[in-house]
Amino acid sequence: MQLTVLGCSGTFPGPDSPCSSYLVESDGFRLLIDAGSGALSPLQRHAGLLQPDAAVISHLHGDHYLDLVPYVYARAYSPDGAPPALPVYATGGLAARLSDLVGGQAALVHSAYDVRQLQAGALQVGPFALTLARMAHPVECYGMRIEAEGRSLAYSADTGPTDALVDLARDADVLLAEAGFGPAEGPPDLHLTGRQAGQHAAAAGVGRLLLTHLVPWNDAAATREQAATAYTGPVDAVGSGDRYEI
Ligand SMILES: [Zn+2]
């Protein structure tokens, strides 16, 4: 299973990275996880504009889904012919929001996307067995464990500290965890600090920690150092274009 970081910037795009977006590949199947602002650029560089076979959107904050707006046009008006509607798993209301953002053209949205309900529990998408769990965030937001080829990748989505993330990531090969607060703690039930991401990784006993949702005004190196004080395994602060064999 391969993970390609398309975007890892939290809240707003940074000078070197779009907002949250990841491509997970196995057995020729490409699963797009989140599609934050700017994600379409590295998608074209590292895969192909129409390559994803399905998408999962963890929650409806703009930094996790806004590139689904221009992607409507990219799919619907492709000069090679519109591909079949992309299965997109998301929490309620995505299709209506996208329709508003493309001038009320609901039919256009539905030609581009087959929007399906995302909820807690098990979900099979192509070769990937997903387990979804509600995270601690102001809107309905799902962290996920993605398994294929006997390997496991856990992704925190956006969350404050929660045992649900530890359960989801238990003994996973890799935990891709947000560290949106960087080195300084913020309000509850919103984001993790680097240290808290490390604490979750240690409690879950994961093999490797990848830090993401790095807000451009925070120091990523300091965030990584903090995580390493709580978790003794390998820790990276990821960058756009980074690729990992899980
Ligand atoms: Zn969020």
Boltz pocket constraint, residues with backbone or C-beta under 6 A from the ligand:
constraints:
  - pocket:
      binder: B
      contacts: [[A, 59], [A, 61], [A, 137], [A, 158]]
      max_distance: 6.0
